[in-house]
Amino acid sequence: MSILRGQHILVTGGAVRIGAAIAESLAAAGACPVIHYRKSQAAAKALVRRLQSQYGVQACAIRSELRTEFQCRSLIKRAAAAGGRLDGLVNNAAVFHKDPLHATDHGKLDDELRVNLMSPIALTRAYAETADGGTVVNLLDRRIAGNETGCVSYLLSKKALADFTRIAALELAPRIRVNAVAPGAVLPPPDQPHARLRDLAGSIPLDVQVAPSDVGDAVVYLFGARALTGQILFVDGGQHLLGT
């Protein structure tokens, strides 16, 4: 399959976990992933080598922080220079902390809102200012369909990013399409790598375990769906329908 042949697409947080799966799905569809990372240099370089060898595509890795508008604008500029142009953006990089309301403070709110919301906004704006057209896909979370307690800062940031997806889709049309993917439980938390994910996931109507490749395939679909914008595609086995 080569529906995205030759397209240079930036994937933030693309070196590990879901980001790496997205980069691989894009490469399998013929795209040339530009893999952003912050700390995972070895993983990013190894992924670049594997994608080039397995799929025969151009790929590269770029290190950057995403905490300021200057850093976001610089990343877009460097990504475009690396590929000669930039055809798409996947806002995948995020931070997650467990913080119930009584433990939430300005510092935690700022930390999660800055990376999970403000950076995607800055990256999208910078991309839209330089690209002739293209596609943006934001990574959300199936939790946005409910009001789960225990992760106040994170959930607020993702709910706001969902609203931004629809707002940006309207403002940037018809030149740029903006959609989102909202995964369910895909991988164990980094601090619980050996946990049984199926036990942590809760009730799933389809009774299937969502794989990272399912999320990557959804991203590829949105890049190819020329009539879709402002849409949120839940990849969670129907879990969002339960509202929990």
N, C-alpha and C positions, 0 to 999 in steps of 0.2 A: 504493500500500500504506500502511495507517495502523494497523497492529496495535498500535502504541505511542502512539496519539493522545493528546496532552496530557500525557504522562508527562515529568516533569522529572528528567533524568539527568545527574549530574556525571561528567565525563570528565577525569581528571587528565592533565596533559601533552597537552591536547586541541587545541592550536593548530597543531601541525605534524606531519608525517610520519604514522605509523600513527594517532596520536591524532586528527588531523584527519579521517582517513578513517573512523574509528569515529564521530566526531561527525556526519559527513555521512550515514552509513548510518542512524544513529539518527533524524536529521531526516527522511530519506526515508521512514522508517517511521512518521512522525508525532510523534516525541518532540521535546521542547524541551531541547536540550543546554545544559548549564551548563559552559562551557569554562574549565578551569583552565589557567593558564600561570605561568611564573616570569619568563622574559626576553622571550618572543616576543609582546610587546604588540601590535605592528602586525599580525602574522599573526593573532592572536586576534580583533582587532576586524574585520579584513577577512573572516575566516571567519564571524563573527556576521552581518555584513551580507549575505554571500552566502547563508547558510542561510535567513535571514529572507526574502530576495528570491526564492530559487529554490523553497523548500518551504513558505513561508508559515507558519513556526513561530516561536514565541518562542525566542530564544536570548540568552545573555549570556556575558560573560567576566569572570573573577575572577582577580586576581593573588594568589599566595601562595607562600611557602616551605613545604616539607614536611619539615623536618628535626627538628622537635620535636612532641611530642604536643599542646602548646598550639596550634601552627600548624595541625595537622590538625583538631583540634576546631573551631577558629575557621573553617576553610574549610567544614566541613560545616554549621555554623550559618549562614554567609553564603550558601551555596548554597541552603539551604532557604528562607532569607528572600527571596532573589532570585526564586524561583519560587512562593513561597507554601507549598511543601512539597518534599520530595525523594523521588522514587519509585525511584531506583536509583543505583548507584555503579559506575564503571568505573575500576579501579586500573591505569592505563596508564603513568603517569610513571615513568621509570627512568633510571639512569645505567649506562654500560657502559665499562669500561676493559680493555684487554689487559694481563693481569698473570699471567704464569706463576708457579709456586710460588716460585721463587728471588727473584722481585721483589715478592712479596706481603708486606705488613706490616700492623700494627694500623690504621694510618691508612687504607689502601686498603680493608681489610675494613670498617672503620666507615663509610666513605663510601658504599659500595655497599649494605651491609646496612641502613643507616639509611633510604635512599631506596627501595630495592627491596623491602624486607621489613618493617621497623619502621613505616614510614609507611602502607603498605596495612593493616597490622594496626590501627594507631591510627585510621585513617579508617573501617575497617569497624566497629570497636567504637563509635566515635562515631555512625556512621550507625544501627547497631542499637539504640542507646540512645534515639534520637529518632524513628525511623520506625515506623509501624504495621505495615509489611510491606515487601516489595520484593525487589530482586535486586541481588546484587553479582557483578561479573565481574572476575577478575584476569587481567592479561596476563603470560604466562609466556614460554617460549622452547622450541622443539623440542629444544634441547640437553639439557633435563632428562632425556630418555630415554637419554642416554649419559653418558660421562665424559670429555668433551672437555678437553684441556689448553690452557693459554694464556689462560684467563679465569677463574681460580680464584674470585676474590671474587664476580664476577657470577654464575657458575654455582651457587655455593653459595646465593646469595640467591634465585635462581629456584627451585632445588630445595626450599628451605625454604618458599617461597611456595606451591608446589604442595601440600606437606603441610598448610600452614595452610588452603588452600582446602578440603580434605577435613575438617579438624578443625572449621572454622567452619561448614561446611555441616551437620554433625551437631549442633553446639551451638545454632545459630540456627534450625534447623527446629522447627516447620513455618512459622514466621512469615516467615523470610527465606531465600531460596535463594542459594547461593554456588557459582559455577562458574568455569571458567577457559578461556582460549584460548591455545594455544601455537603461535605462528607460526613458520614457517621463514624463510628469507632473503626479505625483501620489498622492502627498499630498500638501496641502497649505503650504507656507513658515512658519517656526516656529513663525515669528513675525507677521503673518497674519492668525491666526488659524481659523478665521471665514470667510475668503475670499471664494468666489465661485470659486472653482478650475476650473470648466468648462470654466468660463469666462477668467481665467488667462492662460489656456492651449493653446489657439489659435486654428488654424484650424487642425483638425484631420481627415484624409481620411476615416477611418473606423467609425468615429463618435461614438466612445466608450470611456468611462472613464476608464483609466487603474487603476486597484486596486493594492494595495501592494501585495496581494496574487498572482497576475499575475507575478510580479517580482520574488517572492519566488518560484513559480512553474518553472520559467525559469532557476533559479539557480539549482533546483533539476534535471531538464532535463539535464543540462550540466554535472552534476556529474555522471549521468548515461550513457551519450553518449560516449562510449569508443572509437569511431572512430573520434571524433572531437577534434581538438586543434587549437589554433590560431584564433578562431572564435569570432565574436562580434554579439550577438543576441539582436536586437532592440525590445524592448517591449514598443511600443509607438503608436499603432494604425496606423502605417504607416507615422507618422509625419516626420520622418527623410527623407522620399522621397521628401519632399518639399524643403529641403535644407535650412530651416530657423529655 
